[in-house]
Amino acid sequence: METSKYLVNADHKRGVKPLLRVNLRPYPNLIFMGVLGLILVVTTKPVMVVFGLIILATIAFSLYRIKDRLVTEIYEDGVSVFAPQDQSIVHHLPWSEMNDWKFNPGIAMGEAIEVNMLNGEHFAIESFKSSKIAKLFHKYVKEKEIHNKVFGLTRK
């Protein structure tokens, strides 16, 4: 059993609408790529049809193999981070108890926001939508961003 100061029940915010809810699957990107794949398939050029089929096969594979799950929810008072293996394990990180955080942009495997708490605990929020999460971190705890302290402003 995991022990943490920030461990809460999965329904700890029942009835409160989050400012942002992030799932693992990037549905808008998949829809865009699916439409692009379909457009390529209906063209008359065989090379474009092959590319379209490859795109559609990749999307079908990702929908089949990647289990969608809730990654994080952001509220006025903090961030709820859901464990990857068990959605009933939730850590709620209050803005006031964050020591610092940083945005780690990724290339192919997504991005991450790393959060260090005042008591020394460390959390990572991995997602394909970390830039949306970072915007809310800038809104609530901009002064605690590591890059902001060391290198000046980062992308907004």
Secondary structure, DSSP 8 states (H G I E B T S, - for coil): ----TTEE-TTTTTT---SEEEESS-HHHHHHHHHHHHHHHTSS-HHHHHHHHHHHHHHHHHHHHS---EEEEEETTEEEEE-SS-TT-EEEEEGGGEEEEEEE--SSS-EEEEEEETTS-EEEEEETTHHHHHHHHHHHHGGGBHHHHHTS----
